[in-house]
Amino acid sequence: MTTGRPTYEGEQTAIDAEGNMLREWDGVILVRSLAVTAAGNCDPAPTEIPAGVRATAITLLDPDKGVFDLECYLDETGETYAFAHGVGADVRVVEKIEDKKAVEL
């Protein structure tokens, strides 16, 4: 089931594991484990990020393949993170960017 979300001129999106639109900066949950591509602030970096971990779809790296760079939060507070690459089928959208509130500095 695909949910309708507004798109903007030039915006590139993908489809998540449940058929929902996935766009950059959406909050997601991994539905399968992924290999770590960058350590983030982990020392040492894990080799794999398990399914069930919360992440943010930072950047759509390859629009043709739907590959995103995912910032994966390895603790409850989100202070410990590492990066992985995944496609829409690897994640489930749990927070849409348009639902997030802006914070004024």
PDB file as gemmi writes it, atoms N, CA and C in Angstrom:
CRYST1    1.000    1.000    1.000  90.00  90.00  90.00 P 1                      
ATOM      1  N   MET A   1       0.841  -1.178   0.000  1.00  0.00           N  
ATOM      2  CA  MET A   1       0.000   0.000   0.000  1.00  0.00           C  
ATOM      3  C   MET A   1       0.883   1.237   0.000  1.00  0.00           C  
ATOM      4  N   THR A   2       0.774   2.059  -1.005  1.00  0.00           N  
ATOM      5  CA  THR A   2       1.574   3.264  -1.100  1.00  0.00           C  
ATOM      6  C   THR A   2       0.784   4.450  -0.567  1.00  0.00           C  
ATOM      7  N   THR A   3       1.400   5.223   0.301  1.00  0.00           N  
ATOM      8  CA  THR A   3       0.736   6.403   0.835  1.00  0.00           C  
ATOM      9  C   THR A   3       1.150   7.610   0.035  1.00  0.00           C  
ATOM     10  N   GLY A   4       0.203   8.508  -0.198  1.00  0.00           N  
ATOM     11  CA  GLY A   4       0.502   9.719  -0.946  1.00  0.00           C  
ATOM     12  C   GLY A   4       1.205  10.736  -0.078  1.00  0.00           C  
ATOM     13  N   ARG A   5       2.274  11.265  -0.578  1.00  0.00           N  
ATOM     14  CA  ARG A   5       3.010  12.326   0.091  1.00  0.00           C  
ATOM     15  C   ARG A   5       3.368  13.339  -0.962  1.00  0.00           C  
ATOM     16  N   PRO A   6       3.421  14.601  -0.609  1.00  0.00           N  
ATOM     17  CA  PRO A   6       3.792  15.603  -1.612  1.00  0.00           C  
ATOM     18  C   PRO A   6       5.246  15.427  -2.042  1.00  0.00           C  
ATOM     19  N   THR A   7       5.504  15.653  -3.298  1.00  0.00           N  
ATOM     20  CA  THR A   7       6.886  15.669  -3.786  1.00  0.00           C  
ATOM     21  C   THR A   7       7.150  17.048  -4.365  1.00  0.00           C  
ATOM     22  N   TYR A   8       8.405  17.380  -4.444  1.00  0.00           N  
ATOM     23  CA  TYR A   8       8.808  18.697  -4.898  1.00  0.00           C  
ATOM     24  C   TYR A   8       9.628  18.558  -6.169  1.00  0.00           C  
ATOM     25  N   GLU A   9       9.631  19.583  -6.976  1.00  0.00           N  
ATOM     26  CA  GLU A   9      10.341  19.537  -8.252  1.00  0.00           C  
ATOM     27  C   GLU A   9      11.795  19.125  -8.047  1.00  0.00           C  
ATOM     28  N   GLY A  10      12.212  18.098  -8.765  1.00  0.00           N  
ATOM     29  CA  GLY A  10      13.583  17.621  -8.683  1.00  0.00           C  
ATOM     30  C   GLY A  10      13.846  16.658  -7.544  1.00  0.00           C  
ATOM     31  N   GLU A  11      12.876  16.470  -6.640  1.00  0.00           N  
ATOM     32  CA  GLU A  11      13.067  15.568  -5.506  1.00  0.00           C  
ATOM     33  C   GLU A  11      13.074  14.120  -5.979  1.00  0.00           C  
ATOM     34  N   GLN A  12      13.974  13.337  -5.402  1.00  0.00           N  
ATOM     35  CA  GLN A  12      14.060  11.920  -5.735  1.00  0.00           C  
ATOM     36  C   GLN A  12      13.687  11.124  -4.505  1.00  0.00           C  
ATOM     37  N   THR A  13      12.869  10.101  -4.703  1.00  0.00           N  
ATOM     38  CA  THR A  13      12.383   9.300  -3.600  1.00  0.00           C  
ATOM     39  C   THR A  13      12.560   7.821  -3.913  1.00  0.00           C  
ATOM     40  N   ALA A  14      12.268   6.990  -2.929  1.00  0.00           N  
ATOM     41  CA  ALA A  14      12.297   5.536  -3.098  1.00  0.00           C  
ATOM     42  C   ALA A  14      11.056   4.985  -2.398  1.00  0.00           C  
ATOM     43  N   ILE A  15      10.912   3.675  -2.390  1.00  0.00           N  
ATOM     44  CA  ILE A  15       9.795   3.005  -1.733  1.00  0.00           C  
ATOM     45  C   ILE A  15      10.357   2.117  -0.626  1.00  0.00           C  
ATOM     46  N   ASP A  16       9.750   2.190   0.575  1.00  0.00           N  
ATOM     47  CA  ASP A  16      10.241   1.383   1.696  1.00  0.00           C  
ATOM     48  C   ASP A  16       9.701  -0.046   1.629  1.00  0.00           C  
ATOM     49  N   ALA A  17      10.020  -0.853   2.630  1.00  0.00           N  
ATOM     50  CA  ALA A  17       9.659  -2.271   2.666  1.00  0.00           C  
ATOM     51  C   ALA A  17       8.153  -2.505   2.696  1.00  0.00           C  
ATOM     52  N   GLU A  18       7.379  -1.503   3.089  1.00  0.00           N  
ATOM     53  CA  GLU A  18       5.922  -1.646   3.158  1.00  0.00           C  
ATOM     54  C   GLU A  18       5.201  -0.919   2.025  1.00  0.00           C  
ATOM     55  N   GLY A  19       5.965  -0.418   1.044  1.00  0.00           N  
ATOM     56  CA  GLY A  19       5.361   0.256  -0.098  1.00  0.00           C  
ATOM     57  C   GLY A  19       5.102   1.733   0.101  1.00  0.00           C  
ATOM     58  N   ASN A  20       5.642   2.309   1.162  1.00  0.00           N  
ATOM     59  CA  ASN A  20       5.479   3.738   1.436  1.00  0.00           C  
ATOM     60  C   ASN A  20       6.614   4.540   0.837  1.00  0.00           C  
ATOM     61  N   MET A  21       6.325   5.786   0.480  1.00  0.00           N  
ATOM     62  CA  MET A  21       7.355   6.665  -0.065  1.00  0.00           C  
ATOM     63  C   MET A  21       8.423   6.935   0.992  1.00  0.00           C  
ATOM     64  N   LEU A  22       9.668   6.856   0.574  1.00  0.00           N  
ATOM     65  CA  LEU A  22      10.825   7.137   1.427  1.00  0.00           C  
ATOM     66  C   LEU A  22      11.571   8.304   0.811  1.00  0.00           C  
ATOM     67  N   ARG A  23      11.800   9.334   1.620  1.00  0.00           N  
ATOM     68  CA  ARG A  23      12.549  10.494   1.121  1.00  0.00           C  
ATOM     69  C   ARG A  23      13.667  10.822   2.108  1.00  0.00           C  
ATOM     70  N   GLU A  24      14.609  11.619   1.619  1.00  0.00           N  
ATOM     71  CA  GLU A  24      15.736  12.019   2.463  1.00  0.00           C  
ATOM     72  C   GLU A  24      15.225  12.660   3.751  1.00  0.00           C  
ATOM     73  N   TRP A  25      15.880  12.317   4.866  1.00  0.00           N  
ATOM     74  CA  TRP A  25      15.640  12.819   6.219  1.00  0.00           C  
ATOM     75  C   TRP A  25      14.454  12.164   6.910  1.00  0.00           C  
ATOM     76  N   ASP A  26      13.842  11.137   6.301  1.00  0.00           N  
ATOM     77  CA  ASP A  26      12.811  10.382   7.000  1.00  0.00           C  
ATOM     78  C   ASP A  26      13.451   9.543   8.102  1.00  0.00           C  
ATOM     79  N   GLY A  27      12.725   9.325   9.182  1.00  0.00           N  
ATOM     80  CA  GLY A  27      13.138   8.398  10.231  1.00  0.00           C  
ATOM     81  C   GLY A  27      12.677   7.000   9.846  1.00  0.00           C  
ATOM     82  N   VAL A  28      13.556   6.027   9.995  1.00  0.00           N  
ATOM     83  CA  VAL A  28      13.258   4.660   9.573  1.00  0.00           C  
ATOM     84  C   VAL A  28      13.702   3.653  10.636  1.00  0.00           C  
ATOM     85  N   ILE A  29      13.216   2.430  10.501  1.00  0.00           N  
ATOM     86  CA  ILE A  29      13.667   1.276  11.279  1.00  0.00           C  
ATOM     87  C   ILE A  29      14.208   0.260  10.278  1.00  0.00           C  
ATOM     88  N   LEU A  30      15.394  -0.293  10.553  1.00  0.00           N  
ATOM     89  CA  LEU A  30      15.941  -1.328   9.670  1.00  0.00           C  
ATOM     90  C   LEU A  30      15.109  -2.595   9.806  1.00  0.00           C  
ATOM     91  N   VAL A  31      14.742  -3.191   8.667  1.00  0.00           N  
ATOM     92  CA  VAL A  31      13.997  -4.453   8.707  1.00  0.00           C  
ATOM     93  C   VAL A  31      14.918  -5.642   8.469  1.00  0.00           C  
ATOM     94  N   ARG A  32      16.169  -5.379   8.139  1.00  0.00           N  
ATOM     95  CA  ARG A  32      17.194  -6.429   8.039  1.00  0.00           C  
ATOM     96  C   ARG A  32      18.534  -5.820   8.430  1.00  0.00           C  
ATOM     97  N   SER A  33      19.468  -6.652   8.814  1.00  0.00           N  
ATOM     98  CA  SER A  33      20.786  -6.139   9.214  1.00  0.00           C  
ATOM     99  C   SER A  33      21.546  -5.651   7.985  1.00  0.00           C  
ATOM    100  N   LEU A  34      22.401  -4.646   8.213  1.00  0.00           N  
ATOM    101  CA  LEU A  34      23.193  -4.048   7.138  1.00  0.00           C  
ATOM    102  C   LEU A  34      24.653  -3.934   7.569  1.00  0.00           C  
ATOM    103  N   ALA A  35      25.542  -4.030   6.607  1.00  0.00           N  
ATOM    104  CA  ALA A  35      26.971  -3.855   6.872  1.00  0.00           C  
ATOM    105  C   ALA A  35      27.262  -2.382   7.142  1.00  0.00           C  
ATOM    106  N   VAL A  36      28.162  -2.126   8.077  1.00  0.00           N  
ATOM    107  CA  VAL A  36      28.579  -0.757   8.395  1.00  0.00           C  
ATOM    108  C   VAL A  36      29.461  -0.237   7.263  1.00  0.00           C  
ATOM    109  N   THR A  37      29.205   1.010   6.833  1.00  0.00           N  
ATOM    110  CA  THR A  37      30.022   1.629   5.790  1.00  0.00           C  
ATOM    111  C   THR A  37      30.946   2.711   6.345  1.00  0.00           C  
ATOM    112  N   ALA A  38      30.603   3.257   7.524  1.00  0.00           N  
ATOM    113  CA  ALA A  38      31.456   4.253   8.191  1.00  0.00           C  
ATOM    114  C   ALA A  38      31.186   4.178   9.693  1.00  0.00           C  
ATOM    115  N   ALA A  39      32.233   4.411  10.480  1.00  0.00           N  
ATOM    116  CA  ALA A  39      32.175   4.220  11.928  1.00  0.00           C  
ATOM    117  C   ALA A  39      31.318   5.241  12.664  1.00  0.00           C  
ATOM    118  N   GLY A  40      31.060   6.391  12.079  1.00  0.00           N  
ATOM    119  CA  GLY A  40      30.364   7.433  12.840  1.00  0.00           C  
ATOM    120  C   GLY A  40      31.198   7.800  14.045  1.00  0.00           C  
ATOM    121  N   ASN A  41      30.618   7.724  15.242  1.00  0.00           N  
ATOM    122  CA  ASN A  41      31.389   8.029  16.454  1.00  0.00           C  
ATOM    123  C   ASN A  41      31.685   6.775  17.275  1.00  0.00           C  
ATOM    124  N   CYS A  42      31.626   5.617  16.637  1.00  0.00           N  
ATOM    125  CA  CYS A  42      31.917   4.346  17.324  1.00  0.00           C  
ATOM    126  C   CYS A  42      33.409   4.029  17.252  1.00  0.00           C  
ATOM    127  N   ASP A  43      33.943   3.552  18.352  1.00  0.00           N  
ATOM    128  CA  ASP A  43      35.338   3.135  18.361  1.00  0.00           C  
ATOM    129  C   ASP A  43      35.472   1.935  19.286  1.00  0.00           C  
ATOM    130  N   PRO A  44      35.600   0.758  18.755  1.00  0.00           N  
ATOM    131  CA  PRO A  44      35.684   0.418  17.331  1.00  0.00           C  
ATOM    132  C   PRO A  44      34.290   0.359  16.710  1.00  0.00           C  
ATOM    133  N   ALA A  45      34.233   0.450  15.395  1.00  0.00           N  
ATOM    134  CA  ALA A  45      32.965   0.376  14.673  1.00  0.00           C  
ATOM    135  C   ALA A  45      32.470  -1.060  14.634  1.00  0.00           C  
ATOM    136  N   PRO A  46      31.165  -1.257  14.756  1.00  0.00           N  
ATOM    137  CA  PRO A  46      30.633  -2.615  14.582  1.00  0.00           C  
ATOM    138  C   PRO A  46      30.758  -3.009  13.107  1.00  0.00           C  
ATOM    139  N   THR A  47      30.690  -4.285  12.813  1.00  0.00           N  
ATOM    140  CA  THR A  47      30.750  -4.716  11.409  1.00  0.00           C  
ATOM    141  C   THR A  47      29.366  -4.747  10.788  1.00  0.00           C  
ATOM    142  N   GLU A  48      28.340  -4.840  11.660  1.00  0.00           N  
ATOM    143  CA  GLU A  48      26.982  -4.964  11.168  1.00  0.00           C  
ATOM    144  C   GLU A  48      26.026  -4.204  12.076  1.00  0.00           C  
ATOM    145  N   ILE A  49      24.983  -3.649  11.484  1.00  0.00           N  
ATOM    146  CA  ILE A  49      23.936  -2.987  12.250  1.00  0.00           C  
ATOM    147  C   ILE A  49      22.708  -3.891  12.182  1.00  0.00           C  
ATOM    148  N   PRO A  50      22.185  -4.315  13.334  1.00  0.00           N  
ATOM    149  CA  PRO A  50      21.097  -5.303  13.335  1.00  0.00           C  
ATOM    150  C   PRO A  50      19.744  -4.723  12.925  1.00  0.00           C  
ATOM    151  N   ALA A  51      18.866  -5.592  12.478  1.00  0.00           N  
ATOM    152  CA  ALA A  51      17.482  -5.212  12.204  1.00  0.00           C  
ATOM    153  C   ALA A  51      16.860  -4.657  13.479  1.00  0.00           C  
ATOM    154  N   GLY A  52      15.925  -3.738  13.329  1.00  0.00           N  
ATOM    155  CA  GLY A  52      15.255  -3.140  14.474  1.00  0.00           C  
ATOM    156  C   GLY A  52      15.868  -1.840  14.941  1.00  0.00           C  
ATOM    157  N   VAL A  53      17.036  -1.487  14.411  1.00  0.00           N  
ATOM    158  CA  VAL A  53      17.723  -0.252  14.799  1.00  0.00           C  
ATOM    159  C   VAL A  53      17.066   0.935  14.100  1.00  0.00           C  
ATOM    160  N   ARG A  54      16.928   2.019  14.830  1.00  0.00           N  
ATOM    161  CA  ARG A  54      16.376   3.260  14.263  1.00  0.00           C  
ATOM    162  C   ARG A  54      17.467   3.994  13.497  1.00  0.00           C  
ATOM    163  N   ALA A  55      17.080   4.674  12.412  1.00  0.00           N  
ATOM    164  CA  ALA A  55      18.039   5.385  11.572  1.00  0.00           C  
ATOM    165  C   ALA A  55      17.360   6.581  10.903  1.00  0.00           C  
ATOM    166  N   THR A  56      18.177   7.422  10.293  1.00  0.00           N  
ATOM    167  CA  THR A  56      17.689   8.511   9.451  1.00  0.00           C  
ATOM    168  C   THR A  56      18.243   8.287   8.053  1.00  0.00           C  
ATOM    169  N   ALA A  57      17.362   8.382   7.061  1.00  0.00           N  
ATOM    170  CA  ALA A  57      17.768   8.265   5.659  1.00  0.00           C  
ATOM    171  C   ALA A  57      18.362   9.612   5.251  1.00  0.00           C  
ATOM    172  N   ILE A  58      19.673   9.743   5.383  1.00  0.00           N  
ATOM    173  CA  ILE A  58      20.334  11.037   5.197  1.00  0.00           C  
ATOM    174  C   ILE A  58      20.316  11.488   3.732  1.00  0.00           C  
ATOM    175  N   THR A  59      20.855  10.683   2.845  1.00  0.00           N  
ATOM    176  CA  THR A  59      21.023  11.080   1.450  1.00  0.00           C  
ATOM    177  C   THR A  59      20.701   9.925   0.525  1.00  0.00           C  
ATOM    178  N   LEU A  60      19.998  10.226  -0.556  1.00  0.00           N  
ATOM    179  CA  LEU A  60      19.770   9.242  -1.604  1.00  0.00           C  
ATOM    180  C   LEU A  60      21.013   9.238  -2.485  1.00  0.00           C  
ATOM    181  N   LEU A  61      21.857   8.214  -2.320  1.00  0.00           N  
ATOM    182  CA  LEU A  61      23.145   8.144  -3.008  1.00  0.00           C  
ATOM    183  C   LEU A  61      23.022   7.724  -4.470  1.00  0.00           C  
ATOM    184  N   ASP A  62      22.113   6.791  -4.751  1.00  0.00           N  
ATOM    185  CA  ASP A  62      21.943   6.263  -6.104  1.00  0.00           C  
ATOM    186  C   ASP A  62      20.452   6.181  -6.407  1.00  0.00           C  
ATOM    187  N   PRO A  63      19.906   7.208  -7.058  1.00  0.00           N  
ATOM    188  CA  PRO A  63      18.469   7.228  -7.338  1.00  0.00           C  
ATOM    189  C   PRO A  63      17.995   6.049  -8.188  1.00  0.00           C  
ATOM    190  N   ASP A  64      18.818   5.575  -9.105  1.00  0.00           N  
ATOM    191  CA  ASP A  64      18.410   4.462  -9.965  1.00  0.00           C  
ATOM    192  C   ASP A  64      18.230   3.170  -9.172  1.00  0.00           C  
ATOM    193  N   LYS A  65      19.075   2.956  -8.182  1.00  0.00           N  
ATOM    194  CA  LYS A  65      18.996   1.747  -7.361  1.00  0.00           C  
ATOM    195  C   LYS A  65      18.264   1.985  -6.042  1.00  0.00           C  
ATOM    196  N   GLY A  66      17.987   3.250  -5.719  1.00  0.00           N  
ATOM    197  CA  GLY A  66      17.298   3.571  -4.470  1.00  0.00           C  
ATOM    198  C   GLY A  66      18.160   3.395  -3.240  1.00  0.00           C  
ATOM    199  N   VAL A  67      19.476   3.600  -3.368  1.00  0.00           N  
ATOM    200  CA  VAL A  67      20.405   3.400  -2.247  1.00  0.00           C  
ATOM    201  C   VAL A  67      20.528   4.689  -1.423  1.00  0.00           C  
ATOM    202  N   PHE A  68      20.276   4.553  -0.119  1.00  0.00           N  
ATOM    203  CA  PHE A  68      20.395   5.658   0.820  1.00  0.00           C  
ATOM    204  C   PHE A  68      21.590   5.469   1.733  1.00  0.00           C  
ATOM    205  N   ASP A  69      22.170   6.599   2.183  1.00  0.00           N  
ATOM    206  CA  ASP A  69      23.137   6.595   3.275  1.00  0.00           C  
ATOM    207  C   ASP A  69      22.299   6.731   4.540  1.00  0.00           C  
ATOM    208  N   LEU A  70      22.417   5.771   5.437  1.00  0.00           N  
ATOM    209  CA  LEU A  70      21.608   5.721   6.652  1.00  0.00           C  
ATOM    210  C   LEU A  70      22.469   5.992   7.882  1.00  0.00           C  
ATOM    211  N   GLU A  71      22.075   6.968   8.686  1.00  0.00           N  
ATOM    212  CA  GLU A  71      22.720   7.211   9.975  1.00  0.00           C  
ATOM    213  C   GLU A  71      21.955   6.370  10.989  1.00  0.00           C  
ATOM    214  N   CYS A  72      22.610   5.347  11.529  1.00  0.00           N  
ATOM    215  CA  CYS A  72      21.963   4.348  12.380  1.00  0.00           C  
ATOM    216  C   CYS A  72      22.322   4.591  13.843  1.00  0.00           C  
ATOM    217  N   TYR A  73      21.306   4.675  14.695  1.00  0.00           N  
ATOM    218  CA  TYR A  73      21.497   5.002  16.108  1.00  0.00           C  
ATOM    219  C   TYR A  73      21.592   3.719  16.925  1.00  0.00           C  
ATOM    220  N   LEU A  74      22.732   3.520  17.547  1.00  0.00           N  
ATOM    221  CA  LEU A  74      23.040   2.258  18.210  1.00  0.00           C  
ATOM    222  C   LEU A  74      22.699   2.233  19.691  1.00  0.00           C  
ATOM    223  N   ASP A  75      22.166   3.340  20.218  1.00  0.00           N  
ATOM    224  CA  ASP A  75      21.719   3.359  21.609  1.00  0.00           C  
ATOM    225  C   ASP A  75      20.381   4.099  21.680  1.00  0.00           C  
ATOM    226  N   GLU A  76      19.727   4.025  22.808  1.00  0.00           N  
ATOM    227  CA  GLU A  76      18.395   4.628  22.969  1.00  0.00           C  
ATOM    228  C   GLU A  76      18.401   6.149  22.803  1.00  0.00           C  
ATOM    229  N   THR A  77      19.480   6.800  23.175  1.00  0.00           N  
ATOM    230  CA  THR A  77      19.530   8.261  23.116  1.00  0.00           C  
ATOM    231  C   THR A  77      19.907   8.782  21.736  1.00  0.00           C  
ATOM    232  N   GLY A  78      20.431   7.926  20.882  1.00  0.00           N  
ATOM    233  CA  GLY A  78      20.862   8.363  19.556  1.00  0.00           C  
ATOM    234  C   GLY A  78      22.223   9.015  19.546  1.00  0.00           C  
ATOM    235  N   GLU A  79      22.930   8.930  20.669  1.00  0.00           N  
ATOM    236  CA  GLU A  79      24.245   9.554  20.757  1.00  0.00           C  
ATOM    237  C   GLU A  79      25.332   8.717  20.093  1.00  0.00           C  
ATOM    238  N   THR A  80      25.153   7.412  20.022  1.00  0.00           N  
ATOM    239  CA  THR A  80      26.127   6.532  19.381  1.00  0.00           C  
ATOM    240  C   THR A  80      25.569   6.113  18.030  1.00  0.00           C  
ATOM    241  N   TYR A  81      26.329   6.382  16.970  1.00  0.00           N  
ATOM    242  CA  TYR A  81      25.810   6.095  15.646  1.00  0.00           C  
ATOM    243  C   TYR A  81      26.914   5.607  14.709  1.00  0.00           C  
ATOM    244  N   ALA A  82      26.473   4.910  13.688  1.00  0.00           N  
ATOM    245  CA  ALA A  82      27.343   4.462  12.600  1.00  0.00           C  
ATOM    246  C   ALA A  82      26.520   4.563  11.320  1.00  0.00           C  
ATOM    247  N   PHE A  83      27.184   4.430  10.194  1.00  0.00           N  
ATOM    248  CA  PHE A  83      26.507   4.580   8.911  1.00  0.00           C  
ATOM    249  C   PHE A  83      26.462   3.270   8.146  1.00  0.00           C  
ATOM    250  N   ALA A  84      25.400   3.117   7.366  1.00  0.00           N  
ATOM    251  CA  ALA A  84      25.239   1.957   6.486  1.00  0.00           C  
ATOM    252  C   ALA A  84      24.551   2.427   5.213  1.00  0.00           C  
ATOM    253  N   HIS A  85      24.715   1.671   4.145  1.00  0.00           N  
ATOM    254  CA  HIS A  85      23.981   1.933   2.916  1.00  0.00           C  
ATOM    255  C   HIS A  85      22.881   0.898   2.801  1.00  0.00           C  
ATOM    256  N   GLY A  86      21.691   1.346   2.451  1.00  0.00           N  
ATOM    257  CA  GLY A  86      20.576   0.439   2.297  1.00  0.00           C  
ATOM    258  C   GLY A  86      19.602   0.949   1.258  1.00  0.00           C  
ATOM    259  N   VAL A  87      18.797   0.063   0.737  1.00  0.00           N  
ATOM    260  CA  VAL A  87      17.748   0.431  -0.216  1.00  0.00           C  
ATOM    261  C   VAL A  87      16.425   0.517   0.533  1.00  0.00           C  
ATOM    262  N   GLY A  88      15.405   1.020  -0.142  1.00  0.00           N  
ATOM    263  CA  GLY A  88      14.098   1.170   0.478  1.00  0.00           C  
ATOM    264  C   GLY A  88      13.573  -0.107   1.110  1.00  0.00           C  
ATOM    265  N   ALA A  89      13.813  -1.246   0.470  1.00  0.00           N  
ATOM    266  CA  ALA A  89      13.326  -2.527   0.985  1.00  0.00           C  
ATOM    267  C   ALA A  89      14.009  -2.928   2.297  1.00  0.00           C  
ATOM    268  N   ASP A  90      15.099  -2.258   2.672  1.00  0.00           N  
ATOM    269  CA  ASP A  90      15.818  -2.565   3.918  1.00  0.00           C  
ATOM    270  C   ASP A  90      15.236  -1.842   5.129  1.00  0.00           C  
ATOM    271  N   VAL A  91      14.314  -0.908   4.893  1.00  0.00           N  
ATOM    272  CA  VAL A  91      13.827  -0.057   5.976  1.00  0.00           C  
ATOM    273  C   VAL A  91      12.306   0.098   5.928  1.00  0.00           C  
ATOM    274  N   ARG A  92      11.776   0.569   7.060  1.00  0.00           N  
ATOM    275  CA  ARG A  92      10.353   0.923   7.178  1.00  0.00           C  
ATOM    276  C   ARG A  92      10.284   2.351   7.699  1.00  0.00           C  
ATOM    277  N   VAL A  93       9.562   3.222   7.009  1.00  0.00           N  
ATOM    278  CA  VAL A  93       9.420   4.614   7.434  1.00  0.00           C  
ATOM    279  C   VAL A  93       8.589   4.671   8.713  1.00  0.00           C  
ATOM    280  N   VAL A  94       9.126   5.347   9.736  1.00  0.00           N  
ATOM    281  CA  VAL A  94       8.400   5.522  10.988  1.00  0.00           C  
ATOM    282  C   VAL A  94       8.200   6.993  11.340  1.00  0.00           C  
ATOM    283  N   GLU A  95       8.928   7.878  10.658  1.00  0.00           N  
ATOM    284  CA  GLU A  95       8.781   9.317  10.891  1.00  0.00           C  
ATOM    285  C   GLU A  95       9.031  10.045   9.578  1.00  0.00           C  
ATOM    286  N   LYS A  96       8.017  10.738   9.099  1.00  0.00           N  
ATOM    287  CA  LYS A  96       8.134  11.475   7.840  1.00  0.00           C  
ATOM    288  C   LYS A  96       8.742  12.839   8.095  1.00  0.00           C  
ATOM    289  N   ILE A  97       9.616  13.267   7.210  1.00  0.00           N  
ATOM    290  CA  ILE A  97      10.295  14.548   7.371  1.00  0.00           C  
ATOM    291  C   ILE A  97       9.291  15.684   7.491  1.00  0.00           C  
ATOM    292  N   GLU A  98       8.188  15.625   6.773  1.00  0.00           N  
ATOM    293  CA  GLU A  98       7.229  16.732   6.850  1.00  0.00           C  
ATOM    294  C   GLU A  98       6.499  16.786   8.181  1.00  0.00           C  
ATOM    295  N   ASP A  99       6.588  15.739   8.995  1.00  0.00           N  
ATOM    296  CA  ASP A  99       5.966  15.727  10.321  1.00  0.00           C  
ATOM    297  C   ASP A  99       6.911  16.212  11.420  1.00  0.00           C  
ATOM    298  N   LYS A 100       8.197  16.336  11.099  1.00  0.00           N  
ATOM    299  CA  LYS A 100       9.165  16.786  12.095  1.00  0.00           C  
ATOM    300  C   LYS A 100       9.040  18.287  12.299  1.00  0.00           C  
ATOM    301  N   LYS A 101       9.237  18.737  13.509  1.00  0.00           N  
ATOM    302  CA  LYS A 101       9.124  20.164  13.814  1.00  0.00           C  
ATOM    303  C   LYS A 101      10.494  20.814  13.708  1.00  0.00           C  
ATOM    304  N   ALA A 102      10.514  21.995  13.109  1.00  0.00           N  
ATOM    305  CA  ALA A 102      11.752  22.760  13.004  1.00  0.00           C  
ATOM    306  C   ALA A 102      12.116  23.331  14.367  1.00  0.00           C  
ATOM    307  N   VAL A 103      13.395  23.378  14.636  1.00  0.00           N  
ATOM    308  CA  VAL A 103      13.875  23.958  15.882  1.00  0.00           C  
ATOM    309  C   VAL A 103      14.573  25.265  15.544  1.00  0.00           C  
ATOM    310  N   GLU A 104      14.127  26.343  16.150  1.00  0.00           N  
ATOM    311  CA  GLU A 104      14.761  27.642  15.921  1.00  0.00           C  
ATOM    312  C   GLU A 104      15.926  27.798  16.876  1.00  0.00           C  
ATOM    313  N   LEU A 105      17.036  28.261  16.348  1.00  0.00           N  
ATOM    314  CA  LEU A 105      18.221  28.485  17.165  1.00  0.00           C  
ATOM    315  C   LEU A 105      18.247  29.895  17.673  1.00  0.00           C  
TER     316      LEU A 105                                                      
END                                                                             
